[in-house]
Amino acid sequence: MANTPQSKKRARQNERRFAVNKMRRSRIRTYLRKVEEAIASGDQAAAAAALKAAQPELMRGVTKGVVHKNTASRKISRLASRVKALA
């Protein structure tokens, strides 16, 4: 358990950051799930629209430090190729 005032404050900050990051990660996963569902339905227009909405959300996660840049790029690339394959 945190003893010094500084470590107590750090623990509070960590809790807050954890909650915010968890929310951001959840939001990103929701966008990715929408793309997956659109791909599964076979509707290319809906899948392309969902991907277009998911891309900035994923990259926002990169700037906020929730997701690594290469991970986000890889996910976008793989989803884009799957959407393209629907045509």
C-alpha positions in Angstrom: 0.0 0.0 0.0 1.1 3.6 -0.8 2.6 5.3 2.3 4.1 8.6 1.3 1.9 11.5 0.1 3.5 11.3 -3.3 2.8 7.6 -3.7 -0.8 8.1 -2.6 -1.3 10.8 -5.2 0.4 8.5 -7.8 -2.0 5.7 -6.9 -5.0 8.1 -7.4 -3.7 9.3 -10.7 -3.1 5.7 -11.9 -6.7 4.8 -11.1 -8.0 7.7 -13.0 -5.7 7.0 -16.0 -6.7 3.4 -15.9 -10.4 4.2 -16.1 -9.9 6.7 -19.0 -7.7 4.3 -20.9 -10.2 1.5 -20.3 -12.9 3.6 -21.7 -10.9 4.5 -24.8 -9.9 0.9 -25.4 -13.5 -0.1 -25.1 -14.6 2.6 -27.6 -11.9 1.4 -30.1 -13.0 -2.2 -29.8 -16.7 -1.2 -30.4 -15.7 0.5 -33.7 -13.6 -2.5 -34.7 -16.6 -4.8 -33.9 -18.9 -2.8 -36.1 -16.4 -3.3 -39.0 -16.2 -7.0 -38.3 -20.0 -7.3 -38.2 -20.3 -5.4 -41.5 -17.8 -7.7 -43.1 -19.6 -10.7 -41.8 -22.9 -9.5 -43.3 -21.2 -9.2 -46.7 -22.2 -5.6 -47.2 -19.2 -3.8 -48.7 -20.7 -0.3 -48.5 -21.5 -0.7 -44.8 -18.1 -2.3 -44.1 -16.3 0.6 -45.9 -18.3 3.2 -44.0 -17.6 1.4 -40.7 -13.9 1.2 -41.5 -13.8 4.9 -42.4 -15.3 5.6 -39.0 -12.9 3.2 -37.2 -9.7 4.5 -38.6 -9.6 7.9 -36.9 -10.7 6.3 -33.6 -7.8 3.8 -33.8 -5.3 6.5 -34.6 -6.7 8.6 -31.7 -5.9 5.7 -29.5 -2.3 5.8 -30.8 -1.9 9.5 -30.0 -3.4 8.9 -26.5 -1.0 6.0 -25.9 -3.6 3.3 -25.6 -2.5 1.4 -28.7 0.9 1.1 -30.3 1.2 2.8 -33.7 2.2 -0.4 -35.5 -0.7 -2.4 -33.9 -3.2 0.2 -35.1 -1.7 0.3 -38.6 -1.7 -3.5 -38.8 -5.4 -3.7 -37.7 -6.4 -1.0 -40.2 -4.5 -2.7 -43.0 -5.9 -6.1 -42.4 -9.5 -4.8 -42.1 -9.1 -2.7 -45.3 -7.9 -5.7 -47.3 -10.9 -7.8 -46.0 -13.3 -5.0 -46.9 -11.7 -4.7 -50.4 -12.0 -8.5 -50.8 -15.8 -8.2 -50.5 -16.1 -6.5 -53.9 
